[in-house]
Structure formats: C-alpha cells, structure tokens
Amino acid sequence: MKTHVILITGPRAAGKSTFAAEVHRALVGSVLLRVDEPFHQVMAQDRSRWNGQEAALYAVVLYHQLALARDLALAGSCIIVDATVLPDQLAPLLDNPR
C-alpha cells in the first residue's frame, strides 16, 4: 500500500465519518483517525474545565492527531483523517518531524 494521508473534512453532520469509514474499509491496512473521538473523551472527563473553550480544545486535539497522521504516513501507512480542519490548521501535517 502506498503512503498517503487522506483528509476528509467538512461541517458537522455532513457525512464525514460515514465516508471515512467507507474509504477505510476499501483501503485494506489503512489507519482511520477520528478527531472527534478524543475530543469528546476529554470533554466527558473534564467538561467544567473546557466549557466555553471547546474550539481551543478541538484545535489541540486536531494538532496532535495531524502530527500522528504525518508520523504514521512517514512510517509507510495510509492514513485517513476524519475531522473538521481549516487550511491554517494543516501545519502539523506538513511540518517536518523533529
């Protein structure tokens, strides 16, 4: 399998997760990263800390998931990222690892 990062993005409830799951099933051996899952896990663990700062938390989770996607792709994996991403948030995917 070739190394790729496939970024599936769009607004909430647009069908990103459904489409990402189908792409993942079609690309045997691919890795599916769903940014919403760790975001919701952190919110559930400490909602009072993040209330009103959801966008900041999502940005932190997204940053780390995109860096993980980059590292996995550099290691030879095909990665599918399911997230809401703005163009200015792509740096972790494009930056050279340290």
CORQUICOR-V331932 format. One record per backbone hydrogen bond with DSSP energy under -0.5 kcal/mol. CO is the residue of the C=O (numbers start at 1). NH is the residue of the N-H. If there is no record, write none. Layout:
((CO & NH) (CO & NH))
This chain:
((4 & 79) (5 & 7) (6 & 8) (6 & 81) (7 & 9) (8 & 83) (11 & 14) (15 & 19) (16 & 20) (17 & 21) (18 & 22) (19 & 23) (20 & 24) (21 & 25) (22 & 26) (23 & 27) (26 & 28) (27 & 30) (31 & 33) (31 & 80) (32 & 34) (33 & 35) (33 & 82) (34 & 37) (34 & 38) (35 & 39) (36 & 40) (37 & 41) (38 & 42) (39 & 43) (40 & 44) (41 & 45) (42 & 46) (46 & 49) (46 & 50) (47 & 51) (50 & 53) (53 & 57) (54 & 58) (55 & 59) (56 & 60) (57 & 61) (58 & 62) (59 & 63) (60 & 64) (61 & 65) (62 & 66) (63 & 67) (64 & 68) (65 & 69) (66 & 70) (67 & 71) (68 & 72) (69 & 73) (70 & 74) (71 & 75) (72 & 77) (73 & 76) (77 & 4) (77 & 79) (78 & 31) (79 & 6) (80 & 33) (80 & 82) (81 & 8) (81 & 83) (82 & 35) (82 & 36) (83 & 85) (86 & 89) (87 & 90) (90 & 93) (90 & 94) (91 & 95))
